[in-house]
Amino acid sequence: MDQIESGGCLCGKVRFTTRGPLREVVFCHCSQCRRQSGLYYAATSIPADRLSLDGAEHLTWYAASSFAKRGFCGTCGSLLFWKPDDEPRYAVLAGAFDRPEALHPGYHICTDGRAGFYAIGDGLPQYPGDGPDVVTAAG
């Protein structure tokens, strides 16, 4: 049976459903993620054909680089997606899921961009740039 998870933004205008296994959560500490989120991104990933969107007209997409765009609710500002331009997948922010406890932590990437006022002490692997099977605009 496929894993089915749902989630959405703070105001509820954007909702999504994922079908199938989700990648472990990757924590990105690059300067773009820090500036947009206030600290770092924590996101899983799913192929585009396994993500259904309701309220897509409320999404605002920002091309933070020539590599990918970032999707957020244009009404409440909730961060929801990171979408590489040349890959048929979406990174979905872990906090946007209705049941974030269904997700599992993986590793930290772009730790060279980490703000100096906190330490990463959870014991997960850390990579100064891109991680295994993860390529970012910052890498």
HUUR-V42925 format. One record per run of one state. SS is the DSSP state (h for helix, s for strand, l for the rest). FROM is the first residue (numbers start at 1). TO is the last residue. If there is no record, write none. Layout:
ss:SS from:FROM to:TO
ss:SS from:FROM to:TO
//
This chain:
ss:l from:1 to:3
ss:s from:4 to:8
ss:l from:9 to:14
ss:s from:15 to:19
ss:l from:20 to:24
ss:s from:25 to:28
ss:l from:29 to:30
ss:h from:31 to:37
ss:l from:38 to:40
ss:s from:41 to:47
ss:h from:48 to:50
ss:s from:51 to:54
ss:l from:55 to:55
ss:h from:56 to:58
ss:s from:59 to:62
ss:l from:63 to:67
ss:s from:68 to:73
ss:l from:74 to:78
ss:s from:79 to:84
ss:l from:85 to:88
ss:s from:89 to:93
ss:h from:94 to:96
ss:s from:97 to:97
ss:l from:98 to:99
ss:h from:100 to:102
ss:l from:103 to:104
ss:s from:105 to:109
ss:l from:110 to:110
ss:h from:111 to:113
ss:l from:114 to:124
ss:s from:125 to:126
ss:l from:127 to:139
//
